[in-house]
Amino acid sequence: MNPASRATTARELSSAPEQSRSQASAQTKLSLISRRWDFWLIGGASLPVWLLIVLLKGSARGAALQTVIFLSQVISVFIFYPHFYWTYRFAYGRGWSFTKQYWFQLLFVPTILLVIGATAFLTFKSTLARELFGLTTFVGLGQAITSGLITFMIYTIGWHHSKQTYGCLMAYAHFDGYSLDTKQRGLLRCTAYGFWIINIITQQSGGDRVGSFLNIPIYRLQLPSEVLSVSLVAFWSFLAYVGYQVVYRNWRDYQQLPSKNFLIPLVALTLWWVPPFYQPEFYLFFSTTFHALQYWPFAMRYEREKSGPSFRMSRLMIFNLIALIFGGFAFFVLPIGFDKLALTEAIRETGFFLAFSHAALNIHHYYLDNAIWRGRQSEMQNYILRKSTRAN
C-alpha cells in the first residue's frame, strides 16, 4: 500500500553533500540508532521471517504457519500505528509555514479525499454505475468510487515503499561515505521505480477478474503471464546492470564495497516483492509491516536529535501509546461505528466507512511522507544526516 513514504525521498536525499573519497575512508561510520540495530530495523528482521514462511508453507505445517501469522499481526499493531502517528506529527507539527510550503500534500490531498468520500457516501446506491458504465458488480456508483480509491491505493503502495527503500540507500551511502555519482544515483532511482512497476505487474497478473478489499469489490487487470515473464527478464537484467555500474565500478575504481546496511533494504524488498521469491499470500501484510518498522530508526533519530539533552525514552513510549489509541480509533473503532450507525443497509453490510478510512488514510500517508522526508530540508540535515550529538 510515499507501513509507511518515509525514509528520505529519492530526489531530495540524493543531493545530500558528498564527502571526498579520502575523507570517507577515514571518517567514523554514522548510523541512525546503531549500526547493528539499523541493520535489523531497515530490512534485516524481515529475512528470517520470510525464510520461516517459506519453510512452513504447506498443509503439514499449516498450524505452525497460522501461529506465526497471528503473532505477527499482534506485533504489527505496535509497529504500524506509531509509524502513521509519526507521519502526522512530523507533517503538521512543523508550523504553518511548512503547511503553506507543502500545501498540496497537507491541505489539497486530504480535501480531495474528503470530497471523494462524501460523494461515494451520498451516491452509494446510485444506479449510474450500471447505467453509464455497465458495472453490475457494485451496489451503486458510490461503491464503484470507493473501489476506484482502493485501486489507486494498491497501485501506489509500490511507489511509496520503493521510494522509502531508495531513501534508506541514500541515507546509508551518506553515512558510509559510499560515493555515488549522478549516474549511479539516477540508476538507483530507476531501480526504485522498477520495483514499483514489477509490483503492479505481479499483482495484476492472472488470478480472478474481480477481487475484494474489506468487502468492496475491486477489478484486476488479469495481465497475461507473458507480460510478467518479459517484465521479470527486463527487471533482473536491469538490476544486474545497476549492480555492475554501482557495486563493481566503485570496487574497481575506488576499492569501495557497499556495507550490509546499504544493501539490506534492497535485498528485503527483492525477497518480498519479486518472483521467484515473492509470496503472494503473505507479501502485502508482511512487507507493509516491515516497511513500517523501517520507519522507526529514522523517526527515533529525528525525535532524539530534535529534543537534544531533554530526550527521554519514556516520552517516546508515551507517544507510541497515544499512537496505538489514535490508530485504533482511526482505522477501526470510528469507521466501524459509523458503518453500524448508517441508515443505509447497503453501507452497513459492505462496511463502506471501514474500507474508505483504510484507503484514504494510507493514500494521505503516502503524500505526507513525500513532503516530510526531503534531504534538502534543514530538519533532515540537522537531525538525520549529520553526526549524532548523542552517543549511540
C-alpha positions as CSV (number, residue, x, y, z in Angstrom):
1,M,0.0,0.0,0.0
2,N,5.2,7.5,-0.2
3,P,3.8,0.9,6.7
4,A,4.9,3.5,5.7
5,S,6.7,7.1,2.2
6,R,9.1,7.8,5.0
7,A,12.8,7.4,4.6
8,T,14.1,10.4,2.7
9,T,12.7,10.8,-0.8
10,A,15.0,9.9,-3.6
11,R,15.2,13.1,-5.4
12,E,16.0,15.2,-2.4
13,L,18.3,13.0,-0.4
14,S,20.4,12.2,-3.4
15,S,21.5,15.8,-3.3
16,A,23.0,15.4,0.2
17,P,26.6,16.7,0.4
18,E,29.1,14.1,-0.8
19,Q,32.4,13.7,1.1
20,S,35.6,13.2,-0.7
21,R,36.8,9.7,-1.1
22,S,39.8,10.2,1.1
23,Q,37.6,11.6,3.9
24,A,35.1,8.8,3.5
25,S,37.6,6.1,4.2
26,A,38.8,7.9,7.4
27,Q,35.6,9.0,9.0
28,T,33.7,7.2,11.7
29,K,30.8,5.4,10.3
30,L,27.5,7.1,11.1
31,S,24.2,5.5,12.0
32,L,20.6,6.2,12.9
33,I,20.4,4.3,16.2
34,S,23.4,2.0,16.0
35,R,24.9,0.1,13.0
36,R,23.6,-3.2,14.4
37,W,20.1,-2.0,15.3
38,D,19.8,-0.2,11.9
39,F,20.6,-3.4,10.0
40,W,17.7,-5.3,11.6
41,L,15.2,-2.4,11.5
42,I,15.7,-1.3,7.9
43,G,15.3,-4.7,6.5
44,G,17.3,-7.4,8.2
45,A,14.4,-8.5,10.5
46,S,12.3,-9.4,7.5
47,L,14.7,-12.0,6.2
48,P,14.3,-14.7,8.9
49,V,10.5,-14.2,8.8
50,W,10.5,-14.6,5.0
51,L,12.5,-17.8,5.4
52,L,10.3,-19.1,8.1
53,I,7.2,-18.6,6.0
54,V,8.7,-20.4,3.0
55,L,9.7,-23.4,5.3
56,L,6.3,-23.6,6.9
57,K,4.2,-23.3,3.8
58,G,2.2,-26.5,3.1
59,S,-0.6,-28.4,4.7
60,A,1.6,-30.4,7.1
61,R,2.8,-27.2,8.8
62,G,-0.3,-25.1,8.4
63,A,-0.9,-24.8,12.1
64,A,2.6,-23.5,12.8
65,L,2.3,-21.0,9.9
66,Q,-1.0,-19.7,11.3
67,T,0.6,-19.2,14.7
68,V,3.4,-17.2,13.1
69,I,0.9,-15.1,11.2
70,F,-1.2,-14.5,14.3
71,L,1.8,-13.4,16.4
72,S,3.0,-11.2,13.6
73,Q,-0.5,-9.5,13.4
74,V,-0.4,-8.7,17.1
75,I,3.2,-7.3,16.9
76,S,2.4,-5.3,13.8
77,V,-0.2,-3.2,15.7
78,F,2.6,-1.9,17.9
79,I,4.7,-1.1,14.8
80,F,2.2,0.1,12.3
81,Y,0.2,2.7,14.2
82,P,3.2,4.6,15.6
83,H,4.6,4.9,12.1
84,F,1.4,6.6,11.0
85,Y,1.3,8.8,14.0
86,W,4.9,10.0,13.4
87,T,3.9,11.0,9.8
88,Y,1.1,13.3,11.0
89,R,3.2,14.6,13.9
90,F,6.2,15.5,11.6
91,A,3.9,17.0,8.9
92,Y,1.5,19.1,10.9
93,G,3.9,19.8,13.8
94,R,6.3,22.0,11.9
95,G,4.1,25.0,11.8
96,W,2.0,27.0,9.3
97,S,5.0,27.9,7.1
98,F,5.7,24.3,6.4
99,T,2.0,23.6,5.7
100,K,1.9,26.5,3.2
101,Q,5.1,25.3,1.5
102,Y,3.7,21.8,1.1
103,W,0.0,22.8,0.7
104,F,-0.6,20.1,-1.9
105,Q,0.2,17.2,0.4
106,L,-1.0,18.7,3.6
107,L,-4.1,20.5,2.5
108,F,-5.2,19.7,-1.0
109,V,-4.9,15.9,-0.9
110,P,-6.9,15.5,2.3
111,T,-9.6,17.9,1.0
112,I,-9.9,15.9,-2.2
113,L,-10.1,12.6,-0.2
114,L,-12.9,14.0,1.9
115,V,-14.8,15.2,-1.2
116,I,-14.4,11.7,-2.8
117,G,-15.6,10.1,0.5
118,A,-18.7,12.4,0.7
119,T,-19.5,11.7,-2.9
120,A,-19.2,8.0,-2.5
121,F,-21.3,8.0,0.6
122,L,-24.1,10.1,-1.0
123,T,-24.2,8.0,-4.2
124,F,-23.5,4.7,-2.6
125,K,-26.7,3.1,-4.1
126,S,-26.9,5.3,-7.2
127,T,-27.6,3.2,-10.4
128,L,-25.4,5.4,-12.5
129,A,-22.5,2.9,-12.3
130,R,-24.7,0.3,-14.0
131,E,-26.5,2.6,-16.4
132,L,-23.4,4.5,-17.7
133,F,-20.5,2.0,-17.3
134,G,-22.2,-1.3,-17.0
135,L,-20.6,-2.1,-13.7
136,T,-23.0,-4.6,-12.4
137,T,-20.6,-5.9,-9.7
138,F,-21.2,-2.8,-7.5
139,V,-24.2,-1.9,-5.3
140,G,-24.1,1.6,-6.8
141,L,-21.9,4.4,-8.0
142,G,-20.6,5.2,-4.5
143,Q,-19.3,1.7,-4.1
144,A,-17.6,1.9,-7.5
145,I,-15.9,5.2,-6.5
146,T,-14.7,3.6,-3.3
147,S,-13.4,0.7,-5.3
148,G,-11.5,3.1,-7.5
149,L,-9.9,4.8,-4.5
150,I,-8.8,1.4,-3.1
151,T,-7.4,0.5,-6.5
152,F,-5.4,3.8,-6.5
153,M,-4.1,2.9,-3.0
154,I,-3.0,-0.6,-4.2
155,Y,-1.3,0.8,-7.3
156,T,0.6,3.5,-5.4
157,I,1.8,1.4,-2.5
158,G,4.7,0.3,-4.7
159,W,5.7,3.9,-5.2
160,H,5.6,4.6,-1.5
161,H,7.6,1.5,-0.4
162,S,10.2,1.7,-3.1
163,K,10.8,5.4,-2.6
164,Q,11.4,4.7,1.1
165,T,13.8,1.9,0.2
166,Y,15.7,4.3,-2.1
167,G,15.8,6.8,0.8
168,C,17.4,4.2,3.0
169,L,20.0,3.5,0.3
170,M,20.9,7.2,0.0
171,A,21.0,7.7,3.8
172,Y,23.4,4.9,4.3
173,A,25.5,5.9,1.3
174,H,25.9,9.2,3.1
175,F,26.6,7.5,6.5
176,D,29.2,5.2,5.0
177,G,30.8,7.7,2.7
178,Y,29.9,5.4,-0.2
179,S,30.4,7.6,-3.2
180,L,27.7,7.8,-5.7
181,D,27.9,10.0,-8.8
182,T,24.9,11.5,-10.6
183,K,24.6,8.5,-12.9
184,Q,24.7,6.0,-10.1
185,R,22.1,7.8,-8.1
186,G,19.9,8.0,-11.2
187,L,20.2,4.3,-11.8
188,L,19.3,3.5,-8.2
189,R,16.3,5.8,-8.5
190,C,15.2,4.0,-11.7
191,T,15.6,0.7,-9.7
192,A,13.2,2.0,-7.2
193,Y,10.6,2.8,-9.9
194,G,11.4,-0.7,-11.4
195,F,10.3,-2.3,-8.1
196,W,7.1,-0.3,-8.3
197,I,6.3,-1.4,-11.8
198,I,7.1,-5.0,-11.2
199,N,5.0,-4.9,-8.1
200,I,2.0,-3.7,-10.1
201,I,2.5,-6.3,-12.9
202,T,3.0,-9.1,-10.4
203,Q,-0.2,-8.2,-8.5
204,Q,-2.3,-7.8,-11.7
205,S,-1.2,-11.0,-13.5
206,G,-3.5,-13.9,-13.7
207,G,-6.0,-14.6,-10.8
208,D,-9.6,-13.6,-10.7
209,R,-11.0,-10.7,-12.6
210,V,-12.8,-9.3,-9.5
211,G,-11.2,-9.4,-6.1
212,S,-12.2,-7.6,-2.9
213,F,-10.8,-5.4,-0.2
214,L,-12.7,-5.3,3.1
215,N,-15.9,-6.4,1.3
216,I,-15.5,-3.8,-1.5
217,P,-15.1,-5.4,-5.0
218,I,-12.0,-4.4,-6.9
219,Y,-11.2,-5.1,-10.5
220,R,-7.8,-6.6,-11.6
221,L,-6.2,-6.3,-15.0
222,Q,-5.5,-10.1,-15.4
223,L,-2.4,-9.5,-17.4
224,P,-1.2,-12.4,-19.5
225,S,1.6,-14.5,-18.0
226,E,3.8,-13.4,-20.9
227,V,3.7,-9.8,-19.7
228,L,5.0,-10.9,-16.3
229,S,7.7,-13.1,-17.8
230,V,9.1,-10.4,-20.1
231,S,8.9,-7.9,-17.3
232,L,10.9,-10.1,-14.9
233,V,13.6,-10.7,-17.5
234,A,13.8,-6.9,-18.1
235,F,13.8,-6.2,-14.3
236,W,16.5,-8.8,-13.4
237,S,18.7,-7.7,-16.4
238,F,18.4,-4.1,-15.3
239,L,19.2,-5.0,-11.7
240,A,22.4,-6.8,-12.9
241,Y,23.3,-3.7,-14.9
242,V,22.8,-1.5,-11.9
243,G,25.0,-3.8,-9.8
244,Y,27.7,-3.5,-12.4
245,Q,27.5,0.3,-12.6
246,V,27.3,0.8,-8.8
247,V,29.0,-2.0,-6.9
248,Y,31.5,-3.2,-9.4
249,R,32.6,0.3,-10.6
250,N,33.1,1.6,-7.1
251,W,35.1,-1.5,-6.2
252,R,37.2,-1.3,-9.4
253,D,37.8,2.5,-9.3
254,Y,37.9,3.3,-5.6
255,Q,38.2,-0.1,-3.8
256,Q,34.8,0.6,-2.1
257,L,32.2,-2.1,-1.3
258,P,28.7,-1.3,-0.1
259,S,28.0,-2.0,3.6
260,K,25.5,-4.6,4.6
261,N,23.3,-1.8,5.9
262,F,23.4,-0.1,2.5
263,L,22.3,-3.3,0.8
264,I,19.8,-4.8,3.2
265,P,16.8,-2.6,2.3
266,L,17.2,-3.6,-1.3
267,V,17.6,-7.3,-0.5
268,A,14.5,-7.3,1.7
269,L,12.3,-5.6,-0.9
270,T,13.5,-8.1,-3.5
271,L,12.6,-11.1,-1.4
272,W,9.1,-9.9,-0.5
273,W,8.2,-8.4,-3.9
274,V,9.9,-10.0,-6.8
275,P,9.3,-13.5,-8.2
276,P,10.5,-16.2,-7.8
277,F,10.9,-15.1,-4.1
278,Y,7.5,-13.3,-3.9
279,Q,4.9,-14.9,-1.6
280,P,1.5,-13.7,-2.9
281,E,-0.5,-14.9,0.1
282,F,1.7,-13.0,2.6
283,Y,3.6,-10.3,0.9
284,L,1.2,-7.4,1.4
285,F,0.8,-7.8,5.2
286,F,4.4,-8.6,5.9
287,S,6.0,-6.1,3.5
288,T,3.8,-3.4,4.9
289,T,4.7,-4.3,8.5
290,F,8.4,-4.3,7.8
291,H,8.1,-1.2,5.8
292,A,6.6,0.5,8.9
293,L,9.4,-1.0,11.0
294,Q,11.9,0.6,8.6
295,Y,10.4,4.0,9.5
296,W,11.3,3.6,13.2
297,P,15.0,4.3,13.3
298,F,14.5,7.5,11.2
299,A,11.7,8.7,13.4
300,M,13.6,7.9,16.6
301,R,16.7,9.6,15.3
302,Y,14.7,12.6,14.4
303,E,13.0,12.8,17.8
304,R,16.2,12.2,19.7
305,E,18.2,14.8,17.8
306,K,15.5,17.4,17.8
307,S,14.9,17.0,21.6
308,G,18.6,17.1,22.4
309,P,19.6,16.6,26.1
310,S,15.9,16.7,27.1
311,F,15.2,13.5,25.1
312,R,13.8,10.6,27.2
313,M,12.8,7.2,26.0
314,S,9.8,7.3,28.4
315,R,8.5,10.2,26.4
316,L,8.8,8.2,23.2
317,M,6.9,5.4,24.7
318,I,4.1,7.8,25.7
319,F,4.0,8.9,22.0
320,N,3.7,5.3,21.0
321,L,0.8,4.7,23.4
322,I,-1.0,7.7,22.0
323,A,-0.4,6.4,18.5
324,L,-1.9,3.0,19.4
325,I,-5.0,4.7,20.7
326,F,-5.4,7.1,17.8
327,G,-4.6,4.4,15.3
328,G,-7.2,2.0,16.7
329,F,-9.8,4.7,16.6
330,A,-9.0,6.0,13.1
331,F,-8.7,2.6,11.4
332,F,-11.3,0.6,13.2
333,V,-13.4,2.0,16.1
334,L,-14.7,5.1,14.4
335,P,-15.3,3.7,10.9
336,I,-16.9,0.5,12.2
337,G,-19.1,2.7,14.5
338,F,-20.2,4.8,11.5
339,D,-21.0,1.7,9.5
340,K,-23.2,0.4,12.2
341,L,-25.0,3.7,12.6
342,A,-25.5,4.1,8.8
343,L,-29.2,4.4,7.8
344,T,-28.5,2.6,4.5
345,E,-28.5,-1.2,4.8
346,A,-26.0,-1.5,1.9
347,I,-23.5,0.6,3.8
348,R,-23.9,-1.4,6.9
349,E,-23.4,-4.7,5.1
350,T,-20.5,-3.7,3.0
351,G,-18.6,-1.6,5.6
352,F,-18.1,1.5,3.5
353,F,-16.6,3.6,6.2
354,L,-14.1,0.9,7.2
355,A,-12.9,0.5,3.6
356,F,-12.8,4.2,2.9
357,S,-10.8,5.0,6.0
358,H,-8.2,2.5,5.2
359,A,-7.8,3.7,1.7
360,A,-7.9,7.4,2.5
361,L,-5.5,7.2,5.5
362,N,-3.0,5.2,3.5
363,I,-3.1,7.5,0.5
364,H,-2.7,10.6,2.6
365,H,0.1,9.0,4.4
366,Y,2.0,8.4,1.1
367,Y,1.7,12.1,0.2
368,L,2.7,13.3,3.7
369,D,5.8,11.2,3.7
370,N,6.6,12.7,0.3
371,A,6.6,16.1,1.9
372,I,8.4,15.5,5.3
373,W,11.4,13.3,4.3
374,R,13.4,15.6,1.9
375,G,17.2,15.7,2.2
376,R,17.4,19.5,1.5
377,Q,15.3,20.4,4.5
378,S,17.2,21.8,7.4
379,E,15.5,19.2,9.7
380,M,16.9,16.4,7.6
381,Q,20.4,17.9,7.6
382,N,20.4,18.6,11.3
383,Y,18.5,15.6,12.7
384,I,19.2,12.7,10.3
385,L,22.2,13.2,8.1
386,R,24.7,14.9,10.4
387,K,26.8,13.1,13.1
388,S,24.7,12.5,16.2
389,T,25.1,14.8,19.1
390,R,24.4,11.9,21.5
391,A,26.2,8.7,22.0
392,N,24.6,5.6,20.4
